[in-house]
Amino acid sequence: MEVRTCRSCGKLYNYLGRTTPMCPACMKALEEKFQIVKEYIRDNPGANIQQVSDDTEVAVKVIKQWVREERLTFAEGSGVGLECENCGASILTGRFCANCKNKVANDMNGILEANRPKPVVEEKKRDASAKMRFLDN
C-alpha cells in the first residue's frame, strides 16, 4: 500500500487510489458538506453559487468543482454563471453544453467506425487447370 499525506489535514493515510488525495476522515467531512449544499440548493432553487457558499460555509471553488463533476445541478433562473468549456454557452451543470456533448459523442463514434477493421472478402482465384471437365460415357 502507498502512504500519502492528506492534502486537507496533513495526516498520513493509506492511499487506495481515490480521485482526491484525502484521508478517509476528510473525505467523510467533505461528503457531509456536499449533503448540506445539496439540501440547501433543493430548498433554495433560485440561489446562486455565492449565496450557497455564504450560507453553507463551503468554498465557492469546491461548489464549482461539484457542479463541473455533475454532482450538483442548479435550477433555471438561479443566476449560476457557468460556461461551456468549448463554445461558452451558459450551462447549469457539467463542463459542456448539450450541443457540444453531442458533437463530441458523434466525433468519437466516427473515429471508432473509421478505426474498426473492415471485413475482408476474399476473391477466389481461378487456375487455368481448374476448368470444368466432362467425362464421356
C-alpha positions as CSV (number, residue, x, y, z in Angstrom):
1,M,0.0,0.0,0.0
2,E,1.0,3.5,-0.7
3,V,1.2,6.0,2.2
4,R,0.3,9.6,1.4
5,T,-0.2,12.9,3.2
6,C,-3.8,14.2,3.2
7,R,-4.0,17.5,1.3
8,S,-6.6,18.8,3.7
9,C,-5.4,17.9,7.2
10,G,-1.8,16.8,6.6
11,K,-2.2,13.4,8.3
12,L,-0.6,10.3,6.8
13,Y,-3.0,7.6,5.4
14,N,-3.1,4.6,3.2
15,Y,-3.8,5.7,-0.3
16,L,-6.4,3.5,-2.0
17,G,-6.4,5.1,-5.4
18,R,-9.1,7.7,-4.8
19,T,-9.6,10.6,-7.2
20,T,-8.8,13.1,-4.4
21,P,-5.8,12.6,-2.2
22,M,-7.6,12.9,1.1
23,C,-7.7,10.8,4.2
24,P,-11.0,8.9,5.0
25,A,-11.9,11.4,7.8
26,C,-11.6,14.4,5.5
27,M,-13.4,12.6,2.7
28,K,-16.3,11.9,5.1
29,A,-16.4,15.6,6.2
30,L,-16.4,16.7,2.6
31,E,-19.2,14.3,1.8
32,E,-21.2,15.7,4.7
33,K,-20.6,19.3,3.4
34,F,-21.8,18.1,0.0
35,Q,-25.1,16.8,1.5
36,I,-25.6,20.1,3.3
37,V,-25.0,22.1,0.0
38,K,-27.3,19.7,-1.9
39,E,-30.1,20.2,0.6
40,Y,-29.6,23.9,0.6
41,I,-29.9,24.0,-3.2
42,R,-33.0,21.8,-3.1
43,D,-34.6,24.2,-0.5
44,N,-33.5,27.4,-2.3
45,P,-33.6,26.7,-6.0
46,G,-33.0,30.3,-7.0
47,A,-29.8,30.7,-5.1
48,N,-26.5,31.4,-6.9
49,I,-23.1,29.9,-6.0
50,Q,-22.0,32.8,-3.9
51,Q,-25.2,32.6,-1.8
52,V,-24.8,28.9,-1.3
53,S,-21.2,29.4,-0.3
54,D,-22.0,32.1,2.2
55,D,-24.9,30.3,3.8
56,T,-23.3,26.8,4.0
57,E,-19.8,27.9,4.7
58,V,-18.4,25.8,1.8
59,A,-15.9,27.4,-0.6
60,V,-17.1,28.6,-4.0
61,K,-14.2,26.6,-5.6
62,V,-15.5,23.3,-4.0
63,I,-19.1,24.0,-5.1
64,K,-18.0,24.8,-8.6
65,Q,-16.0,21.5,-8.7
66,W,-19.1,19.6,-7.7
67,V,-21.1,21.3,-10.4
68,R,-18.4,20.6,-13.0
69,E,-18.4,16.9,-11.9
70,E,-22.2,17.0,-12.4
71,R,-22.9,16.1,-8.8
72,L,-24.8,19.3,-8.4
73,T,-27.3,21.0,-10.7
74,F,-28.8,24.4,-10.3
75,A,-32.3,25.4,-11.4
76,E,-33.1,27.6,-14.3
77,G,-33.0,31.3,-13.3
78,S,-30.7,30.7,-10.4
79,G,-28.1,33.0,-11.8
80,V,-25.3,30.4,-11.9
81,G,-22.6,31.7,-14.3
82,L,-21.1,28.6,-15.7
83,E,-20.0,28.5,-19.3
84,C,-19.4,25.6,-21.7
85,E,-15.7,25.0,-21.9
86,N,-16.0,24.6,-25.7
87,C,-18.4,27.2,-27.0
88,G,-19.1,29.5,-24.0
89,A,-22.8,28.8,-23.8
90,S,-24.5,29.2,-20.4
91,I,-24.9,25.9,-18.6
92,L,-26.2,24.8,-15.2
93,T,-24.0,21.7,-14.6
94,G,-21.0,19.9,-16.1
95,R,-18.3,21.1,-18.4
96,F,-20.0,21.2,-21.8
97,C,-23.4,22.2,-23.1
98,A,-25.8,19.6,-24.6
99,N,-24.8,20.5,-28.2
100,C,-21.1,20.2,-27.5
101,K,-21.6,16.8,-25.7
102,N,-23.5,15.5,-28.7
103,K,-20.8,16.8,-31.1
104,V,-18.0,15.1,-29.1
105,A,-20.1,11.8,-28.9
106,N,-20.7,11.9,-32.7
107,D,-17.0,12.6,-33.4
108,M,-15.9,9.7,-31.1
109,N,-18.4,7.4,-32.8
110,G,-17.0,8.5,-36.2
111,I,-13.4,7.8,-35.0
112,L,-14.4,4.4,-33.7
113,E,-16.1,3.5,-37.0
114,A,-13.1,4.6,-39.0
115,N,-10.7,2.5,-36.9
116,R,-12.9,-0.6,-36.9
117,P,-11.4,-3.2,-39.2
118,K,-13.5,-3.8,-42.3
119,P,-14.3,-7.4,-43.1
120,V,-12.1,-8.8,-45.8
121,V,-13.8,-10.6,-48.7
122,E,-11.5,-13.0,-50.4
123,E,-11.9,-13.5,-54.1
124,K,-11.4,-17.0,-55.4
125,K,-8.6,-17.2,-57.8
126,R,-9.1,-19.3,-60.9
127,D,-6.4,-21.5,-62.1
128,A,-6.2,-22.3,-65.7
129,S,-6.2,-26.0,-64.8
130,A,-9.3,-25.7,-62.7
131,K,-11.8,-25.9,-65.5
132,M,-15.0,-27.9,-65.6
133,R,-14.5,-31.2,-67.4
134,F,-17.0,-33.7,-68.7
135,L,-16.5,-37.4,-68.8
136,D,-17.5,-39.2,-72.0
137,N,-19.5,-42.4,-71.4
